[in-house]
Amino acid sequence: MRTFGTQGPVNPKDNYVVSRTEEIADFVDRVKKGKYIVLFAPRQTGKTTLFRAAIDALIVDAYFPIQLNFEVYVDLTPAAFYDYLIKDIRREIKHVFEKRGTTPSETLNQFLDDTEVTDHFSMRNFFQQLPHFLTHPNNGQKAVLIIDEFDAIPPDAVRGFLHSLRYIYLDQSSPRCPYSVGIVGVKNITQLNYDRSISPFNIQDEFHLPNFTQGQVEELFEQYTDEVGQTFAPEVITAIHKQTAGQPFLVNRCAQILTEEMNVPKNETITMAHFFRAHRQLLRERNTNVEHMLTNIRRDRRFESLLMRIASYERGLPFSPDNDIMNELTIYGVIAEGADGMCEIANPIYQHRILQAFKPTFNGLEREYFSEENGDDFIDYLTPDGLIQMEALLDNFQDFIARVGFRILQVPDTPQEYIGQHLLYTYLDHFVHVIGANMFLEVQTGRGRMDLLITYNQHKYIVETKIWEGDRYYQAGKKQLAAYLKLEGTQKGYYVVFDHRNNPTPRVETETIDDLIIRSYVIPVVQEQPSSV
């Protein structure tokens, strides 16, 4: 039986695979037009799987795909790089003949054995001669060079290597070899070219590989259902796509938990109750994808400030490909440019893990959560029939912020600008953990507003949090929350705004908007510790 794959490239023999028919056809069409294609995207997004499928489509045609992986070249000198490069090319050429059930000619074998490649000049000479030794029953073969993990190329070799490919591309003589090139990696060409005075590869044709659409997620799960018989409730597929934004690893990992690790009987439908458990595991486990993402965002303290600004401000942050910090976070797959040209965090699961990563392990204020009058246990905020007293829970949070006063400025490793949201998130996360509920981040616009959706005993509780940006944004936020409540079929929502002005006024109000109840809090955040004088 096949499985949902999360360890390296997937294949239809062993794994359920999204066909990506349109993307593969687009890639192959560009190859047939002789394009020199670059495909740069974060790790574990399906790059290698896509180009391997493209190679399978090309190998039966009048094309000769030579597949390479530069990962093993990372620490080589340029001379060693070219020595191993020609050895790998020889091996891959012979491998193509084996896959076709044929054998290379004696002249080709002799040419491959006699050729030495020591630098980018001799590499160019090798490719110029290669077409004369490749034959096909109908016409000459068009060599296609596909390079995976290209960004592992030795830094001292990248400039000459790319210049040679550019020379070949612009050469008018025929036949051109390689006829087409596919470069696949994480870092883009400009980051690899350490001498940026000119671009050695300005002939590139950029290929964008999107995340899975909801239709593709449905296609993936249908393969499992057809093979095993177990079905997914439609709302589960919708929830998986919404929480992962179609990120291939996260989609497959969630499916893996649901179908392999939770021991759901195969004659039972996978429901939202199962999804809640799988989602909770995704928010807590240290899988390779999340580990890689967290390692990257901790590389620079400036990342935290930028990520929190994206998540916290309604006005958002315009995306700029020329901003080094934004560009680096994009390469890591953490942020992207939204349809409105603004930065957005890639998916709700990443946003949750980012908030967890930047949250202090111990903020020093936990003992202040409850006043002497209110008791000292989160269980007190559950009714006897299992409902959350959300209004009382948030009233207590507001009182907690007032009680601790300037001490919130002493919370370690947390920018003052975002301390209110950090504390609310920590407070609710603690509550959810104690009572055994589920909490989701519902990022509606990708920026500016962070909706916390808590589910418990088949009831939904929605809390939206922002930073004060003026009365106009404050009032507009209530209407946005009302629209979201309608979408979720919930009659009451909670709106928490943190006010960082010098003399803010606390505010609590309950209103009816479009027949829905909105309870709003404006909570002042202390700006500085009072003088001891």
Rosetta blueprint (number, residue, H / E / L):
1 M L
2 R L
3 T E
4 F L
5 G L
6 T L
7 Q L
8 G L
9 P L
10 V L
11 N L
12 P L
13 K L
14 D L
15 N E
16 Y L
17 V L
18 V L
19 S L
20 R L
21 T H
22 E H
23 E H
24 I H
25 A H
26 D H
27 F H
28 V H
29 D H
30 R H
31 V H
32 K H
33 K L
34 G L
35 K L
36 Y E
37 I E
38 V E
39 L E
40 F E
41 A L
42 P L
43 R L
44 Q L
45 T L
46 G L
47 K H
48 T H
49 T H
50 L H
51 F H
52 R H
53 A H
54 A H
55 I H
56 D H
57 A H
58 L H
59 I L
60 V L
61 D L
62 A L
63 Y E
64 F E
65 P E
66 I E
67 Q E
68 L E
69 N E
70 F H
71 E H
72 V H
73 Y H
74 V L
75 D L
76 L L
77 T L
78 P H
79 A H
80 A H
81 F H
82 Y H
83 D H
84 Y H
85 L H
86 I H
87 K H
88 D H
89 I H
90 R H
91 R H
92 E H
93 I H
94 K H
95 H H
96 V H
97 F H
98 E H
99 K H
100 R H
101 G L
102 T L
103 T L
104 P L
105 S L
106 E H
107 T H
108 L H
109 N H
110 Q H
111 F H
112 L H
113 D H
114 D H
115 T L
116 E L
117 V L
118 T L
119 D L
120 H H
121 F H
122 S H
123 M H
124 R H
125 N H
126 F H
127 F H
128 Q H
129 Q H
130 L H
131 P H
132 H H
133 F H
134 L L
135 T L
136 H L
137 P L
138 N L
139 N L
140 G L
141 Q L
142 K E
143 A E
144 V E
145 L E
146 I E
147 I E
148 D E
149 E L
150 F H
151 D H
152 A H
153 I L
154 P L
155 P H
156 D H
157 A H
158 V H
159 R H
160 G H
161 F H
162 L H
163 H H
164 S H
165 L H
166 R H
167 Y H
168 I H
169 Y H
170 L H
171 D L
172 Q L
173 S L
174 S L
175 P L
176 R L
177 C L
178 P L
179 Y L
180 S E
181 V E
182 G E
183 I E
184 V E
185 G E
186 V L
187 K L
188 N L
189 I H
190 T H
191 Q H
192 L H
193 N L
194 Y L
195 D L
196 R L
197 S L
198 I L
199 S L
200 P L
201 F L
202 N L
203 I L
204 Q L
205 D E
206 E E
207 F L
208 H L
209 L L
210 P L
211 N L
212 F L
213 T L
214 Q H
215 G H
216 Q H
217 V H
218 E H
219 E H
220 L H
221 F H
222 E H
223 Q H
224 Y H
225 T H
226 D H
227 E H
228 V H
229 G L
230 Q L
231 T L
232 F E
233 A L
234 P H
235 E H
236 V H
237 I H
238 T H
239 A H
240 I H
241 H H
242 K H
243 Q H
244 T H
245 A L
246 G L
247 Q L
248 P H
249 F H
250 L H
251 V H
252 N H
253 R H
254 C H
255 A H
256 Q H
257 I H
258 L H
259 T H
260 E H
261 E H
262 M L
263 N L
264 V L
265 P L
266 K L
267 N L
268 E L
269 T L
270 I E
271 T L
272 M H
273 A H
274 H H
275 F H
276 F H
277 R H
278 A H
279 H H
280 R H
281 Q H
282 L H
283 L L
284 R L
285 E L
286 R L
287 N L
288 T H
289 N H
290 V H
291 E H
292 H H
293 M H
294 L H
295 T H
296 N H
297 I H
298 R L
299 R L
300 D L
301 R H
302 R H
303 F H
304 E H
305 S H
306 L H
307 L H
308 M H
309 R H
310 I H
311 A H
312 S H
313 Y L
314 E L
315 R L
316 G L
317 L L
318 P E
319 F L
320 S L
321 P L
322 D L
323 N L
324 D H
325 I H
326 M H
327 N H
328 E H
329 L H
330 T H
331 I H
332 Y L
333 G L
334 V L
335 I E
336 A E
337 E E
338 G L
339 A L
340 D L
341 G L
342 M E
343 C E
344 E E
345 I E
346 A L
347 N L
348 P H
349 I H
350 Y H
351 Q H
352 H H
353 R H
354 I H
355 L H
356 Q H
357 A H
358 F H
359 K L
360 P L
361 T L
362 F L
363 N L
364 G L
365 L L
366 E H
367 R H
368 E H
369 Y L
370 F L
371 S L
372 E L
373 E L
374 N L
375 G L
376 D L
377 D L
378 F H
379 I H
380 D H
381 Y H
382 L E
383 T L
384 P L
385 D L
386 G L
387 L L
388 I E
389 Q L
390 M H
391 E H
392 A H
393 L H
394 L H
395 D H
396 N H
397 F H
398 Q H
399 D H
400 F H
401 I H
402 A H
403 R H
404 V H
405 G H
406 F H
407 R H
408 I H
409 L H
410 Q H
411 V L
412 P L
413 D L
414 T L
415 P L
416 Q H
417 E H
418 Y H
419 I H
420 G H
421 Q H
422 H H
423 L H
424 L H
425 Y H
426 T H
427 Y H
428 L H
429 D H
430 H H
431 F H
432 V H
433 H H
434 V H
435 I H
436 G L
437 A L
438 N E
439 M E
440 F E
441 L E
442 E E
443 V L
444 Q L
445 T L
446 G L
447 R L
448 G L
449 R L
450 M E
451 D E
452 L E
453 L E
454 I E
455 T E
456 Y E
457 N L
458 Q L
459 H E
460 K E
461 Y E
462 I E
463 V E
464 E E
465 T E
466 K E
467 I E
468 W L
469 E L
470 G L
471 D H
472 R H
473 Y H
474 Y H
475 Q H
476 A H
477 G H
478 K H
479 K H
480 Q H
481 L H
482 A H
483 A H
484 Y H
485 L H
486 K H
487 L H
488 E H
489 G L
490 T L
491 Q L
492 K E
493 G E
494 Y E
495 Y E
496 V E
497 V E
498 F E
499 D E
500 H L
501 R L
502 N L
503 N L
504 P L
505 T L
506 P L
507 R E
508 V E
509 E E
510 T E
511 E E
512 T E
513 I E
514 D L
515 D L
516 L E
517 I E
518 I E
519 R E
520 S E
521 Y E
522 V E
523 I E
524 P E
525 V L
526 V L
527 Q L
528 E L
529 Q L
530 P L
531 S L
532 S L
533 V L
